Amino acid sequence: MSAAVSTSAAAVAYPLGPVDQIPRGEGRAFAVAGHQIAVFRKRDGSLRALSAVCTHQGGPIADGQIDNSVVLCPLHLNAFELDTGCSTTGAAPLRTYPVDLDDDQIVVYAA
């Protein structure tokens, strides 16, 4: 991973590599600033980033199936909204992270 680029006192930009490493409709987990972050590439190419650890029993969120709006934890099928991290099945919400593309490179922002 490249060196972090500071964007403000609260958030730091972390380049994660080329967007093509995440196929459309899938997610990948990254270690960023002491956090496990799951970055999802929706079928339309847009990106979302959530905590990579399910709040129910620690399942690997990046391995879950996604549709246009939710990700399903592969362990117990808890569903979380990709935009907000809120659970639609009663689990505690996942933390969301700002994520962007810069010249086809994924950049996630974390404090």
Order of alpha helices (4+ residues) and beta strands (2+ residues): beta-beta-beta-beta-beta-beta-beta-beta-beta-beta-beta
